[in-house]
Structures are given as structure tokens and as C-alpha cells.
Amino acid sequence: MPATSDLKTAPRFDRTAAAILDAAAHVFSEQGTAANLADVATAAGVSRATLYRYYPNREALLRALGAHALNELASRLNDAGLERATVKEAIERLARALVAVGDRYSVLVGEQCVTDEADAERLVLAPMRAVFERGIASGHLRQDLPADVLRTLFSGTIMAAFTLTQRHQLGAEEASAAAAAVFLDGARPR
């Protein structure tokens, strides 16, 4: 059994905070930027006073939601086994993870939430860059563009996939498959 001092310093899982963030993701994905904090509190099953104890304003809630989204995306990328997949499969897995998380947290793009850049680099951008660098080195992706340029172009196709899912033109799986296919066809070596 851990020492009492270890229990005091260990991060604890807070069900209320998790419920609020889950409800916020759902409410914002359904209602967009028009959603208010009262809607979030109702969806979370908490009072507005409880919501404000955790997140004193909309900006604080969106910052926490951004950190939550970043961690969810990092978890999905970690679970995707990108380093074990072929380059094509890794790009398809990247697209699925990004579209799934992006669809759920689309309000963060509209609200232009700023995430911790160091965390974003370590948790998301570095694994993505590794896939593109591996693709270039192996000859599966074009070599006339650096990995960061390919990643930026890929991100553009992912943003288009978000738009397609938000407009209900394609489901998340269809949109991610389309984004990966369009990117891969344009990124093949000449």
C-alpha cells in the first residue's frame, strides 16, 4: 500500500471534472460556439455553481477542453502503432485519429484555443513528423518536400475532412479515408 504522502501527491481522477469535459465536448460539438455554460452544466448533470467552481469562465473550460483533446489525441496516436505500420497504414491511422478527435472537439478550432505548444509537439506533432520522415526516407512519399511541409499539407486535408463531417456530407470514417487517399495520391514520389 502506498505511503500517505504518496497519496497526497498522486494526481487523482476527478469524476466531476471528467463529466464536465465530456459534456462540454458533446454540447459544443452539437451546438458549436453558440452553446453556453448552462447547457454544459445541464448535460454534465451538475449545477452551474459546480461548473464555475471547476471552470470559472468559458475560456478556462475551453483551455481544459483543449488539454483534454490533446491528451485524447495523444492516446489514440500511441494506440495506433504508427511505428509498426506501413507508411500508408500509418497515414490512414493518423487520419482516423485526427478526424475522430477533431470531430468531437471541433469547437476548439472555431474558438482558436491555444494548447501548450511543447505538449502538442511532443505528443502529436513529433509522432506525425516521424511518419512523414519515414515515408520520405523509404521512398513511399515524395522527397522534394520536407516532412513538415507534407505534415502541413496533410493537416489541410484533415481540416477539409472536419468540414465534411460537420456538414454531414461524410461520416468520420469516410472523411478520414478520403483525406488519407487524397493526400497519399498527391504525396507519391514523382
C-alpha positions in Angstrom: 0.0 0.0 0.0 1.4 3.5 -0.9 2.5 5.8 1.9 0.1 8.5 2.9 2.4 11.2 1.5 2.4 9.4 -1.9 -1.4 9.5 -1.9 -1.4 13.3 -1.3 0.9 14.0 -4.2 -0.6 11.5 -6.7 -3.0 13.0 -9.2 -6.5 11.9 -8.6 -9.2 11.2 -11.1 -11.9 13.7 -10.6 -15.2 12.3 -12.0 -16.9 15.7 -11.9 -14.2 17.4 -13.9 -14.3 14.4 -16.4 -18.1 14.6 -16.6 -18.0 18.4 -17.3 -15.3 18.0 -20.0 -17.2 15.1 -21.6 -20.4 17.1 -21.6 -18.6 20.2 -22.9 -17.2 18.2 -25.8 -20.7 16.8 -26.6 -22.6 20.1 -26.2 -20.0 22.1 -28.2 -19.9 19.5 -31.0 -23.7 19.6 -31.2 -24.3 23.3 -30.8 -21.0 24.9 -31.8 -19.9 28.2 -30.5 -23.5 29.1 -29.7 -23.5 26.7 -26.7 -23.4 28.3 -23.3 -22.1 27.1 -20.0 -25.6 26.5 -18.6 -26.0 23.9 -21.4 -22.8 22.3 -20.4 -23.8 22.1 -16.7 -27.1 20.6 -17.6 -25.5 18.0 -19.9 -22.9 17.2 -17.2 -25.6 16.8 -14.5 -24.1 19.4 -12.3 -25.2 22.8 -11.2 -23.9 26.0 -12.8 -22.2 26.8 -9.4 -20.3 23.4 -9.5 -19.3 24.0 -13.1 -18.0 27.5 -12.2 -16.0 26.1 -9.2 -14.1 23.9 -11.7 -14.0 26.3 -14.6 -14.7 29.9 -13.6 -15.4 31.1 -17.2 -15.7 29.9 -20.8 -12.0 30.4 -21.6 -11.0 28.2 -18.6 -13.3 25.5 -19.8 -12.1 25.7 -23.3 -8.4 25.6 -22.2 -9.2 22.5 -20.1 -11.1 21.0 -23.1 -8.1 21.7 -25.3 -5.7 19.9 -22.9 -8.2 17.0 -22.7 -8.5 16.8 -26.5 -4.7 16.9 -26.8 -4.4 14.0 -24.4 -7.1 12.0 -26.1 -5.4 12.5 -29.5 -2.0 11.5 -28.0 -3.6 8.4 -26.5 -5.1 7.5 -29.9 -1.8 8.1 -31.7 0.0 6.0 -29.1 -2.5 3.2 -29.5 -2.3 3.4 -33.3 1.0 1.7 -33.5 2.3 4.1 -36.1 5.9 2.9 -35.9 4.8 -0.7 -36.7 2.5 0.2 -39.5 3.5 0.7 -43.2 3.7 4.4 -44.1 0.3 4.1 -46.0 -1.3 2.4 -43.0 0.2 4.9 -40.6 -1.1 7.9 -42.6 -4.6 6.2 -42.6 -4.4 5.7 -38.9 -3.3 9.3 -38.4 -6.3 10.5 -40.4 -8.7 8.3 -38.4 -7.4 9.5 -35.1 -7.3 13.2 -36.1 -10.8 13.2 -37.6 -12.3 11.3 -34.7 -10.8 13.7 -32.1 -11.3 16.8 -34.3 -14.9 15.9 -34.9 -15.5 15.6 -31.2 -13.6 18.8 -30.3 -14.3 20.9 -33.4 -15.3 23.9 -31.3 -11.6 24.3 -30.3 -10.7 25.2 -33.9 -13.5 27.7 -34.1 -12.6 29.2 -30.8 -8.9 29.3 -31.7 -7.9 27.6 -28.4 -4.2 27.7 -27.8 -2.7 24.4 -26.5 0.6 24.0 -24.7 3.0 24.1 -27.7 5.6 21.8 -26.0 2.9 19.2 -25.2 1.5 19.4 -28.7 5.0 19.0 -30.2 5.9 16.0 -28.0 2.5 14.2 -28.0 1.2 14.8 -31.5 3.5 16.6 -33.9 6.6 14.5 -33.3 4.8 11.2 -34.0 3.3 12.7 -37.1 6.6 14.0 -38.3 8.2 10.6 -37.7 5.7 9.0 -40.1 6.4 11.6 -42.8 10.2 11.3 -42.3 9.9 7.5 -42.6 7.8 7.9 -45.7 10.4 10.2 -47.3 13.4 8.0 -46.3 11.7 4.8 -47.6 10.7 6.4 -50.9 7.0 5.9 -50.2 6.5 9.7 -50.1 7.9 12.3 -52.4 11.3 13.5 -51.5 11.2 17.0 -52.9 9.1 18.3 -49.9 10.3 18.2 -46.3 8.4 16.3 -43.7 7.0 19.4 -42.1 5.6 20.6 -45.4 4.0 17.2 -46.0 2.6 17.3 -42.5 1.1 20.8 -43.1 -0.5 19.7 -46.4 -1.8 16.6 -44.7 -3.3 18.8 -42.0 -5.1 20.7 -44.7 -6.8 17.6 -45.9 -7.8 16.7 -42.3 -9.3 20.2 -41.9 -11.3 19.5 -45.1 -12.4 16.2 -43.6 -13.6 18.1 -40.5 -15.7 20.4 -42.7 -17.2 17.4 -44.5 -18.2 15.7 -41.2 -19.6 19.0 -39.8 -21.8 19.5 -42.9 -22.9 15.8 -42.6 -21.6 15.2 -46.2 -19.5 12.3 -45.0 -19.2 10.3 -41.8 -16.0 10.4 -39.8 -14.7 7.1 -41.2 -15.5 8.1 -44.8 -14.0 11.6 -44.4 -10.7 10.2 -42.8 -10.4 7.6 -45.6 -11.0 10.3 -48.2 -8.4 12.6 -46.6 -5.8 9.9 -46.4 -6.4 8.8 -50.0 -6.3 12.3 -51.5 -3.2 13.1 -49.5 -1.4 9.8 -50.4 -2.2 10.2 -54.1 -0.7 13.7 -54.1 2.3 12.8 -52.0 3.5 9.9 -54.0 7.0 10.2 -55.4 7.2 11.6 -58.9 
